Amino acid sequence: QVQLVESGGGLVQAGGSLRLSCAASGGTFNIYAMGWFRQAPGKEREFVAAIGWTDHIRYYADSVKGRFTISRDNAKNTLHLQANNLKPEDTAVYYCACDRSTRIYPSRLQSEYNYWGQGTQVIVSS
């Protein structure tokens, strides 16, 4: 059983930055693909970014490409999402997720992820 705990959310003005973190425990973090998803008020949860266990393969949603960077520290069992140039439309609850299938190419599909954190709120004011 893998436990995921997100942190780093908050209130920020448009154009600002946040660094989200996800601490993992209870599994073999360094062989799992990991992802970030988000859910805005009144909308379905959507893919944001994903990273393979080798750290060489990263995918991003078009809406965040060039502004967000996903990274991982396998020594510390931690996943990060650096979010720059934030926009009001980035307001959402952000979730980290773990895919224990050890695939090299991470998935953009929520259904492929086995474990989820409780989420961290990001609010971007205009």
N, CA, C and O atoms as a GROMACS GRO file, in nm:
protein
  504
    1GLN      N    1   0.084  -0.119   0.000
    1GLN     CA    2   0.000   0.000   0.000
    1GLN      C    3   0.088   0.125   0.000
    1GLN      O    4   0.178   0.138   0.083
    2VAL      N    5   0.062   0.214  -0.094
    2VAL     CA    6   0.138   0.338  -0.106
    2VAL      C    7   0.055   0.453  -0.051
    2VAL      O    8  -0.063   0.467  -0.084
    3GLN      N    9   0.116   0.534   0.033
    3GLN     CA   10   0.050   0.654   0.084
    3GLN      C   11   0.115   0.777   0.021
    3GLN      O   12   0.238   0.787   0.010
    4LEU      N   13   0.031   0.871  -0.020
    4LEU     CA   14   0.077   0.992  -0.086
    4LEU      C   15   0.021   1.113  -0.012
    4LEU      O   16  -0.098   1.120   0.016
    5VAL      N   17   0.108   1.208   0.018
    5VAL     CA   18   0.064   1.329   0.088
    5VAL      C   19   0.119   1.451   0.014
    5VAL      O   20   0.240   1.470   0.004
    6GLU      N   21   0.026   1.531  -0.037
    6GLU     CA   22   0.064   1.653  -0.109
    6GLU      C   23   0.079   1.770  -0.014
    6GLU      O   24   0.021   1.773   0.094
    7SER      N   25   0.159   1.867  -0.057
    7SER     CA   26   0.175   1.991   0.018
    7SER      C   27   0.220   2.100  -0.080
    7SER      O   28   0.256   2.071  -0.194
    8GLY      N   29   0.216   2.224  -0.032
    8GLY     CA   30   0.269   2.335  -0.112
    8GLY      C   31   0.165   2.420  -0.180
    8GLY      O   32   0.199   2.520  -0.242
    9GLY      N   33   0.038   2.382  -0.170
    9GLY     CA   34  -0.065   2.464  -0.231
    9GLY      C   35  -0.084   2.593  -0.154
    9GLY      O   36  -0.028   2.613  -0.046
   10GLY      N   37  -0.166   2.682  -0.212
   10GLY     CA   38  -0.194   2.808  -0.145
   10GLY      C   39  -0.256   2.908  -0.238
   10GLY      O   40  -0.301   2.875  -0.348
   11LEU      N   41  -0.259   3.032  -0.192
   11LEU     CA   42  -0.316   3.143  -0.268
   11LEU      C   43  -0.201   3.224  -0.327
   11LEU      O   44  -0.108   3.263  -0.256
   12VAL      N   45  -0.209   3.249  -0.456
   12VAL     CA   46  -0.103   3.323  -0.524
   12VAL      C   47  -0.165   3.413  -0.631
   12VAL      O   48  -0.270   3.381  -0.687
   13GLN      N   49  -0.101   3.524  -0.658
   13GLN     CA   50  -0.150   3.614  -0.764
   13GLN      C   51  -0.111   3.560  -0.901
   13GLN      O   52  -0.013   3.487  -0.915
   14ALA      N   53  -0.188   3.598  -0.999
   14ALA     CA   54  -0.156   3.560  -1.137
   14ALA      C   55  -0.014   3.603  -1.171
   14ALA      O   56   0.028   3.714  -1.138
   15GLY      N   57   0.059   3.515  -1.238
   15GLY     CA   58   0.199   3.540  -1.269
   15GLY      C   59   0.296   3.487  -1.166
   15GLY      O   60   0.416   3.482  -1.189
   16GLY      N   61   0.243   3.447  -1.052
   16GLY     CA   62   0.327   3.394  -0.945
   16GLY      C   63   0.360   3.248  -0.964
   16GLY      O   64   0.325   3.186  -1.065
   17SER      N   65   0.430   3.193  -0.864
   17SER     CA   66   0.476   3.054  -0.871
   17SER      C   67   0.446   2.980  -0.742
   17SER      O   68   0.435   3.039  -0.634
   18LEU      N   69   0.432   2.850  -0.755
   18LEU     CA   70   0.419   2.760  -0.642
   18LEU      C   71   0.497   2.633  -0.672
   18LEU      O   72   0.515   2.595  -0.788
   19ARG      N   73   0.544   2.568  -0.567
   19ARG     CA   74   0.611   2.438  -0.581
   19ARG      C   75   0.533   2.337  -0.498
   19ARG      O   76   0.534   2.342  -0.375
   20LEU      N   77   0.466   2.247  -0.567
   20LEU     CA   78   0.391   2.143  -0.500
   20LEU      C   79   0.481   2.022  -0.478
   20LEU      O   80   0.568   1.991  -0.560
   21SER      N   81   0.459   1.956  -0.366
   21SER     CA   82   0.536   1.837  -0.335
   21SER      C   83   0.441   1.723  -0.298
   21SER      O   84   0.329   1.744  -0.253
   22CYS      N   85   0.490   1.602  -0.319
   22CYS     CA   86   0.412   1.483  -0.285
   22CYS      C   87   0.508   1.384  -0.220
   22CYS      O   88   0.601   1.334  -0.285
   23ALA      N   89   0.487   1.356  -0.093
   23ALA     CA   90   0.570   1.261  -0.021
   23ALA      C   91   0.507   1.123  -0.028
   23ALA      O   92   0.389   1.106   0.005
   24ALA      N   93   0.585   1.026  -0.071
   24ALA     CA   94   0.536   0.889  -0.086
   24ALA      C   95   0.596   0.798   0.020
   24ALA      O   96   0.711   0.814   0.060
   25SER      N   97   0.516   0.704   0.065
   25SER     CA   98   0.564   0.605   0.161
   25SER      C   99   0.491   0.474   0.140
   25SER      O  100   0.382   0.471   0.081
   26GLY      N  101   0.550   0.367   0.187
   26GLY     CA  102   0.483   0.238   0.184
   26GLY      C  103   0.505   0.157   0.057
   26GLY      O  104   0.444   0.051   0.040
   27GLY      N  105   0.590   0.203  -0.032
   27GLY     CA  106   0.613   0.127  -0.154
   27GLY      C  107   0.753   0.149  -0.205
   27GLY      O  108   0.838   0.203  -0.134
   28THR      N  109   0.779   0.107  -0.328
   28THR     CA  110   0.910   0.123  -0.390
   28THR      C  111   0.902   0.238  -0.488
   28THR      O  112   0.886   0.219  -0.609
   29PHE      N  113   0.912   0.358  -0.435
   29PHE     CA  114   0.886   0.480  -0.511
   29PHE      C  115   0.969   0.488  -0.638
   29PHE      O  116   0.920   0.534  -0.741
   30ASN      N  117   1.094   0.444  -0.631
   30ASN     CA  118   1.183   0.469  -0.744
   30ASN      C  119   1.154   0.384  -0.867
   30ASN      O  120   1.222   0.399  -0.969
   31ILE      N  121   1.056   0.295  -0.860
   31ILE     CA  122   1.021   0.218  -0.979
   31ILE      C  123   0.879   0.247  -1.027
   31ILE      O  124   0.829   0.181  -1.118
   32TYR      N  125   0.815   0.345  -0.967
   32TYR     CA  126   0.677   0.378  -1.005
   32TYR      C  127   0.673   0.502  -1.094
   32TYR      O  128   0.745   0.599  -1.071
   33ALA      N  129   0.590   0.498  -1.195
   33ALA     CA  130   0.557   0.620  -1.267
   33ALA      C  131   0.464   0.703  -1.179
   33ALA      O  132   0.383   0.649  -1.104
   34MET      N  133   0.477   0.834  -1.189
   34MET     CA  134   0.399   0.924  -1.104
   34MET      C  135   0.333   1.032  -1.189
   34MET      O  136   0.381   1.066  -1.297
   35GLY      N  137   0.225   1.085  -1.137
   35GLY     CA  138   0.155   1.188  -1.212
   35GLY      C  139   0.092   1.293  -1.123
   35GLY      O  140   0.070   1.271  -1.004
   36TRP      N  141   0.063   1.406  -1.184
   36TRP     CA  142  -0.016   1.513  -1.120
   36TRP      C  143  -0.144   1.532  -1.200
   36TRP      O  144  -0.143   1.535  -1.323
   37PHE      N  145  -0.253   1.544  -1.129
   37PHE     CA  146  -0.383   1.573  -1.188
   37PHE      C  147  -0.443   1.689  -1.110
   37PHE      O  148  -0.397   1.722  -1.001
   38ARG      N  149  -0.547   1.750  -1.166
   38ARG     CA  150  -0.613   1.859  -1.095
   38ARG      C  151  -0.762   1.858  -1.124
   38ARG      O  152  -0.807   1.810  -1.228
   39GLN      N  153  -0.836   1.914  -1.030
   39GLN     CA  154  -0.981   1.924  -1.047
   39GLN      C  155  -1.025   2.064  -1.007
   39GLN      O  156  -1.013   2.104  -0.891
   40ALA      N  157  -1.075   2.136  -1.104
   40ALA     CA  158  -1.127   2.271  -1.080
   40ALA      C  159  -1.272   2.262  -1.036
   40ALA      O  160  -1.339   2.162  -1.063
   41PRO      N  161  -1.322   2.364  -0.968
   41PRO     CA  162  -1.462   2.362  -0.923
   41PRO      C  163  -1.559   2.340  -1.039
   41PRO      O  164  -1.552   2.409  -1.141
   42GLY      N  165  -1.647   2.243  -1.023
   42GLY     CA  166  -1.747   2.216  -1.125
   42GLY      C  167  -1.697   2.143  -1.248
   42GLY      O  168  -1.772   2.125  -1.344
   43LYS      N  169  -1.571   2.100  -1.245
   43LYS     CA  170  -1.514   2.032  -1.362
   43LYS      C  171  -1.462   1.894  -1.322
   43LYS      O  172  -1.445   1.863  -1.204
   44GLU      N  173  -1.438   1.812  -1.423
   44GLU     CA  174  -1.382   1.681  -1.398
   44GLU      C  175  -1.231   1.691  -1.373
   44GLU      O  176  -1.165   1.786  -1.416
   45ARG      N  177  -1.181   1.592  -1.305
   45ARG     CA  178  -1.037   1.588  -1.281
   45ARG      C  179  -0.964   1.566  -1.414
   45ARG      O  180  -1.009   1.487  -1.498
   46GLU      N  181  -0.852   1.636  -1.432
   46GLU     CA  182  -0.780   1.629  -1.558
   46GLU      C  183  -0.631   1.606  -1.536
   46GLU      O  184  -0.578   1.635  -1.429
   47PHE      N  185  -0.567   1.555  -1.638
   47PHE     CA  186  -0.423   1.530  -1.636
   47PHE      C  187  -0.346   1.661  -1.640
   47PHE      O  188  -0.384   1.755  -1.711
   48VAL      N  189  -0.237   1.668  -1.564
   48VAL     CA  190  -0.149   1.784  -1.564
   48VAL      C  191  -0.010   1.745  -1.615
   48VAL      O  192   0.041   1.804  -1.711
   49ALA      N  193   0.052   1.646  -1.549
   49ALA     CA  194   0.188   1.607  -1.586
   49ALA      C  195   0.216   1.467  -1.534
   49ALA      O  196   0.154   1.421  -1.439
   50ALA      N  197   0.311   1.400  -1.598
   50ALA     CA  198   0.350   1.266  -1.555
   50ALA      C  199   0.498   1.245  -1.580
   50ALA      O  200   0.557   1.307  -1.669
   51ILE      N  201   0.557   1.157  -1.501
   51ILE     CA  202   0.700   1.130  -1.512
   51ILE      C  203   0.724   0.981  -1.493
   51ILE      O  204   0.666   0.918  -1.405
   52GLY      N  205   0.810   0.926  -1.579
   52GLY     CA  206   0.845   0.786  -1.568
   52GLY      C  207   0.940   0.760  -1.452
   52GLY      O  208   0.997   0.854  -1.397
   53TRP      N  209   0.957   0.634  -1.416
   53TRP     CA  210   1.041   0.604  -1.301
   53TRP      C  211   1.187   0.633  -1.330
   53TRP      O  212   1.265   0.650  -1.236
   54THR      N  213   1.225   0.639  -1.458
   54THR     CA  214   1.364   0.670  -1.491
   54THR      C  215   1.393   0.819  -1.489
   54THR      O  216   1.509   0.860  -1.497
   55ASP      N  217   1.290   0.900  -1.478
   55ASP     CA  218   1.303   1.045  -1.475
   55ASP      C  219   1.336   1.106  -1.610
   55ASP      O  220   1.350   1.228  -1.621
   56HIS      N  221   1.350   1.024  -1.714
   56HIS     CA  222   1.386   1.080  -1.844
   56HIS      C  223   1.265   1.113  -1.930
   56HIS      O  224   1.276   1.188  -2.027
   57ILE      N  225   1.152   1.060  -1.896
   57ILE     CA  226   1.034   1.078  -1.978
   57ILE      C  227   0.929   1.155  -1.899
   57ILE      O  228   0.887   1.112  -1.792
   58ARG      N  229   0.888   1.268  -1.953
   58ARG     CA  230   0.792   1.354  -1.887
   58ARG      C  231   0.688   1.398  -1.989
   58ARG      O  232   0.722   1.430  -2.103
   59TYR      N  233   0.564   1.400  -1.948
   59TYR     CA  234   0.455   1.446  -2.032
   59TYR      C  235   0.382   1.559  -1.961
   59TYR      O  236   0.374   1.563  -1.839
   60TYR      N  237   0.327   1.650  -2.042
   60TYR     CA  238   0.252   1.763  -1.987
   60TYR      C  239   0.125   1.784  -2.066
   60TYR      O  240   0.118   1.757  -2.186
   61ALA      N  241   0.024   1.833  -1.997
   61ALA     CA  242  -0.096   1.880  -2.066
   61ALA      C  243  -0.058   2.006  -2.144
   61ALA      O  244   0.028   2.082  -2.101
   62ASP      N  245  -0.122   2.026  -2.256
   62ASP     CA  246  -0.092   2.144  -2.338
   62ASP      C  247  -0.113   2.273  -2.259
   62ASP      O  248  -0.042   2.371  -2.281
   63SER      N  249  -0.209   2.273  -2.170
   63SER     CA  250  -0.243   2.394  -2.096
   63SER      C  251  -0.133   2.439  -1.999
   63SER      O  252  -0.132   2.554  -1.957
   64VAL      N  253  -0.041   2.349  -1.963
   64VAL     CA  254   0.063   2.384  -1.866
   64VAL      C  255   0.203   2.375  -1.926
   64VAL      O  256   0.300   2.413  -1.862
   65LYS      N  257   0.213   2.326  -2.047
   65LYS     CA  258   0.345   2.307  -2.109
   65LYS      C  259   0.419   2.439  -2.117
   65LYS      O  260   0.364   2.540  -2.160
   66GLY      N  261   0.546   2.438  -2.075
   66GLY     CA  262   0.626   2.559  -2.075
   66GLY      C  263   0.615   2.640  -1.947
   66GLY      O  264   0.694   2.731  -1.924
   67ARG      N  265   0.517   2.608  -1.863
   67ARG     CA  266   0.499   2.679  -1.736
   67ARG      C  267   0.522   2.590  -1.616
   67ARG      O  268   0.572   2.635  -1.513
   68PHE      N  269   0.486   2.462  -1.627
   68PHE     CA  270   0.498   2.366  -1.517
   68PHE      C  271   0.612   2.268  -1.547
   68PHE      O  272   0.638   2.234  -1.662
   69THR      N  273   0.678   2.224  -1.439
   69THR     CA  274   0.782   2.123  -1.452
   69THR      C  275   0.763   2.016  -1.346
   69THR      O  276   0.757   2.046  -1.227
   70ILE      N  277   0.753   1.893  -1.390
   70ILE     CA  278   0.743   1.781  -1.297
   70ILE      C  279   0.882   1.723  -1.276
   70ILE      O  280   0.962   1.714  -1.369
   71SER      N  281   0.910   1.683  -1.152
   71SER     CA  282   1.040   1.623  -1.121
   71SER      C  283   1.022   1.528  -1.004
   71SER      O  284   0.920   1.529  -0.936
   72ARG      N  285   1.124   1.446  -0.983
   72ARG     CA  286   1.118   1.352  -0.873
   72ARG      C  287   1.254   1.338  -0.808
   72ARG      O  288   1.358   1.351  -0.873
   73ASP      N  289   1.252   1.311  -0.679
   73ASP     CA  290   1.374   1.285  -0.602
   73ASP      C  291   1.356   1.145  -0.544
   73ASP      O  292   1.294   1.128  -0.439
   74ASN      N  293   1.412   1.047  -0.611
   74ASN     CA  294   1.393   0.908  -0.567
   74ASN      C  295   1.461   0.880  -0.433
   74ASN      O  296   1.417   0.792  -0.359
   75ALA      N  297   1.566   0.954  -0.403
   75ALA     CA  298   1.634   0.934  -0.274
   75ALA      C  299   1.546   0.976  -0.157
   75ALA      O  300   1.559   0.925  -0.046
   76LYS      N  301   1.456   1.071  -0.185
   76LYS     CA  302   1.368   1.124  -0.079
   76LYS      C  303   1.223   1.082  -0.097
   76LYS      O  304   1.135   1.126  -0.023
   77ASN      N  305   1.198   0.995  -0.197
   77ASN     CA  306   1.060   0.948  -0.222
   77ASN      C  307   0.962   1.063  -0.238
   77ASN      O  308   0.853   1.063  -0.181
   78THR      N  309   1.004   1.162  -0.316
   78THR     CA  310   0.924   1.283  -0.330
   78THR      C  311   0.905   1.320  -0.475
   78THR      O  312   0.997   1.310  -0.557
   79LEU      N  313   0.786   1.364  -0.505
   79LEU     CA  314   0.749   1.414  -0.638
   79LEU      C  315   0.722   1.563  -0.626
   79LEU      O  316   0.666   1.608  -0.526
   80HIS      N  317   0.763   1.639  -0.728
   80HIS     CA  318   0.742   1.784  -0.725
   80HIS      C  319   0.670   1.830  -0.851
   80HIS      O  320   0.675   1.766  -0.956
   81LEU      N  321   0.604   1.945  -0.837
   81LEU     CA  322   0.549   2.013  -0.953
   81LEU      C  323   0.578   2.161  -0.934
   81LEU      O  324   0.518   2.227  -0.849
   82GLN      N  325   0.670   2.212  -1.014
   82GLN     CA  326   0.701   2.356  -1.012
   82GLN      C  327   0.607   2.425  -1.108
   82GLN      O  328   0.610   2.399  -1.228
   83ALA      N  329   0.523   2.512  -1.055
   83ALA     CA  330   0.422   2.581  -1.135
   83ALA      C  331   0.456   2.729  -1.142
   83ALA      O  332   0.448   2.800  -1.042
   84ASN      N  333   0.495   2.775  -1.260
   84ASN     CA  334   0.532   2.915  -1.282
   84ASN      C  335   0.428   2.986  -1.369
   84ASN      O  336   0.347   2.923  -1.436
   85ASN      N  337   0.433   3.118  -1.364
   85ASN     CA  338   0.341   3.199  -1.445
   85ASN      C  339   0.198   3.149  -1.430
   85ASN      O  340   0.129   3.123  -1.529
   86LEU      N  341   0.155   3.135  -1.308
   86LEU     CA  342   0.022   3.080  -1.281
   86LEU      C  343  -0.088   3.172  -1.331
   86LEU      O  344  -0.075   3.294  -1.330
   87LYS      N  345  -0.195   3.110  -1.375
   87LYS     CA  346  -0.311   3.181  -1.429
   87LYS      C  347  -0.434   3.146  -1.345
   87LYS      O  348  -0.437   3.041  -1.281
   88PRO      N  349  -0.534   3.233  -1.346
   88PRO     CA  350  -0.656   3.202  -1.269
   88PRO      C  351  -0.716   3.067  -1.309
   88PRO      O  352  -0.776   3.000  -1.225
   89GLU      N  353  -0.701   3.028  -1.434
   89GLU     CA  354  -0.757   2.899  -1.476
   89GLU      C  355  -0.679   2.779  -1.423
   89GLU      O  356  -0.720   2.664  -1.442
   90ASP      N  357  -0.567   2.804  -1.356
   90ASP     CA  358  -0.494   2.696  -1.290
   90ASP      C  359  -0.552   2.665  -1.151
   90ASP      O  360  -0.510   2.570  -1.086
   91THR      N  361  -0.647   2.745  -1.107
   91THR     CA  362  -0.710   2.722  -0.977
   91THR      C  363  -0.777   2.585  -0.975
   91THR      O  364  -0.862   2.555  -1.060
   92ALA      N  365  -0.738   2.503  -0.877
   92ALA     CA  366  -0.789   2.367  -0.869
   92ALA      C  367  -0.732   2.299  -0.747
   92ALA      O  368  -0.640   2.350  -0.682
   93VAL      N  369  -0.786   2.183  -0.716
   93VAL     CA  370  -0.721   2.093  -0.620
   93VAL      C  371  -0.626   2.004  -0.700
   93VAL      O  372  -0.667   1.941  -0.798
   94TYR      N  373  -0.502   1.999  -0.658
   94TYR     CA  374  -0.400   1.922  -0.729
   94TYR      C  375  -0.373   1.792  -0.654
   94TYR      O  376  -0.352   1.791  -0.533
   95TYR      N  377  -0.375   1.682  -0.730
   95TYR     CA  378  -0.356   1.550  -0.673
   95TYR      C  379  -0.231   1.485  -0.732
   95TYR      O  380  -0.206   1.497  -0.852
   96CYS      N  381  -0.153   1.418  -0.650
   96CYS     CA  382  -0.049   1.333  -0.705
   96CYS      C  383  -0.100   1.190  -0.705
   96CYS      O  384  -0.184   1.152  -0.624
   97ALA      N  385  -0.047   1.112  -0.797
   97ALA     CA  386  -0.094   0.977  -0.816
   97ALA      C  387   0.024   0.886  -0.850
   97ALA      O  388   0.123   0.929  -0.909
   98CYS      N  389   0.010   0.759  -0.813
   98CYS     CA  390   0.116   0.660  -0.832
   98CYS      C  391   0.067   0.545  -0.919
   98CYS      O  392  -0.040   0.489  -0.895
   99ASP      N  393   0.147   0.512  -1.018
   99ASP     CA  394   0.119   0.397  -1.105
   99ASP      C  395   0.223   0.291  -1.073
   99ASP      O  396   0.339   0.307  -1.110
  100ARG      N  397   0.185   0.185  -1.008
  100ARG     CA  398   0.281   0.085  -0.963
  100ARG      C  399   0.316  -0.018  -1.071
  100ARG      O  400   0.377  -0.121  -1.041
  101SER      N  401   0.276   0.008  -1.196
  101SER     CA  402   0.302  -0.090  -1.301
  101SER      C  403   0.446  -0.088  -1.350
  101SER      O  404   0.484  -0.174  -1.429
  102THR      N  405   0.526   0.006  -1.307
  102THR     CA  406   0.667   0.024  -1.346
  102THR      C  407   0.685   0.051  -1.495
  102THR      O  408   0.792   0.024  -1.550
  103ARG      N  409   0.582   0.104  -1.560
  103ARG     CA  410   0.597   0.136  -1.702
  103ARG      C  411   0.700   0.248  -1.718
  103ARG      O  412   0.709   0.338  -1.635
  104ILE      N  413   0.776   0.242  -1.824
  104ILE     CA  414   0.876   0.345  -1.851
  104ILE      C  415   0.809   0.471  -1.904
  104ILE      O  416   0.849   0.582  -1.869
  105TYR      N  417   0.707   0.453  -1.986
  105TYR     CA  418   0.633   0.566  -2.040
  105TYR      C  419   0.510   0.590  -1.953
  105TYR      O  420   0.417   0.509  -1.954
  106PRO      N  421   0.507   0.700  -1.879
  106PRO     CA  422   0.396   0.722  -1.786
  106PRO      C  423   0.266   0.749  -1.860
  106PRO      O  424   0.266   0.795  -1.975
  107SER      N  425   0.156   0.720  -1.795
  107SER     CA  426   0.026   0.734  -1.858
  107SER      C  427  -0.036   0.869  -1.827
  107SER      O  428  -0.009   0.930  -1.723
  108ARG      N  429  -0.120   0.915  -1.918
  108ARG     CA  430  -0.200   1.036  -1.896
  108ARG      C  431  -0.340   1.001  -1.845
  108ARG      O  432  -0.420   1.089  -1.816
  109LEU      N  433  -0.367   0.872  -1.834
  109LEU     CA  434  -0.502   0.827  -1.797
  109LEU      C  435  -0.514   0.804  -1.647
  109LEU      O  436  -0.431   0.736  -1.587
  110GLN      N  437  -0.616   0.861  -1.588
  110GLN     CA  438  -0.638   0.845  -1.444
  110GLN      C  439  -0.657   0.699  -1.407
  110GLN      O  440  -0.616   0.655  -1.299
  111SER      N  441  -0.719   0.624  -1.496
  111SER     CA  442  -0.750   0.484  -1.467
  111SER      C  443  -0.625   0.398  -1.451
  111SER      O  444  -0.633   0.288  -1.396
  112GLU      N  445  -0.510   0.447  -1.498
  112GLU     CA  446  -0.386   0.370  -1.487
  112GLU      C  447  -0.316   0.390  -1.354
  112GLU      O  448  -0.218   0.321  -1.325
  113TYR      N  449  -0.365   0.481  -1.273
  113TYR     CA  450  -0.300   0.512  -1.145
  113TYR      C  451  -0.372   0.441  -1.031
  113TYR      O  452  -0.495   0.441  -1.023
  114ASN      N  453  -0.292   0.380  -0.945
  114ASN     CA  454  -0.346   0.294  -0.840
  114ASN      C  455  -0.368   0.366  -0.707
  114ASN      O  456  -0.459   0.331  -0.632
  115TYR      N  457  -0.286   0.466  -0.679
  115TYR     CA  458  -0.292   0.534  -0.550
  115TYR      C  459  -0.298   0.684  -0.571
  115TYR      O  460  -0.238   0.738  -0.664
  116TRP      N  461  -0.372   0.750  -0.482
  116TRP     CA  462  -0.393   0.894  -0.493
  116TRP      C  463  -0.374   0.960  -0.357
  116TRP      O  464  -0.402   0.901  -0.253
  117GLY      N  465  -0.325   1.083  -0.362
  117GLY     CA  466  -0.319   1.163  -0.241
  117GLY      C  467  -0.451   1.232  -0.215
  117GLY      O  468  -0.548   1.215  -0.290
  118GLN      N  469  -0.456   1.309  -0.109
  118GLN     CA  470  -0.580   1.376  -0.069
  118GLN      C  471  -0.598   1.510  -0.139
  118GLN      O  472  -0.707   1.568  -0.138
  119GLY      N  473  -0.492   1.559  -0.201
  119GLY     CA  474  -0.501   1.683  -0.277
  119GLY      C  475  -0.454   1.804  -0.201
  119GLY      O  476  -0.457   1.807  -0.078
  120THR      N  477  -0.409   1.905  -0.275
  120THR     CA  478  -0.370   2.034  -0.217
  120THR      C  479  -0.431   2.144  -0.302
  120THR      O  480  -0.424   2.140  -0.425
  121GLN      N  481  -0.489   2.243  -0.236
  121GLN     CA  482  -0.563   2.347  -0.305
  121GLN      C  483  -0.469   2.456  -0.357
  121GLN      O  484  -0.382   2.504  -0.285
  122VAL      N  485  -0.488   2.492  -0.483
  122VAL     CA  486  -0.418   2.605  -0.543
  122VAL      C  487  -0.523   2.705  -0.589
  122VAL      O  488  -0.614   2.671  -0.664
  123ILE      N  489  -0.508   2.829  -0.544
  123ILE     CA  490  -0.598   2.936  -0.585
  123ILE      C  491  -0.514   3.048  -0.644
  123ILE      O  492  -0.423   3.100  -0.580
  124VAL      N  493  -0.546   3.084  -0.768
  124VAL     CA  494  -0.473   3.190  -0.837
  124VAL      C  495  -0.568   3.307  -0.857
  124VAL      O  496  -0.670   3.295  -0.925
  125SER      N  497  -0.535   3.420  -0.797
  125SER     CA  498  -0.619   3.538  -0.807
  125SER      C  499  -0.574   3.626  -0.925
  125SER      O  500  -0.456   3.633  -0.958
  126SER      N  501  -0.671   3.690  -0.984
  126SER     CA  502  -0.640   3.775  -1.101
  126SER      C  503  -0.605   3.917  -1.058
  126SER      O  504  -0.576   4.002  -1.143
   0.00000   0.00000   0.00000
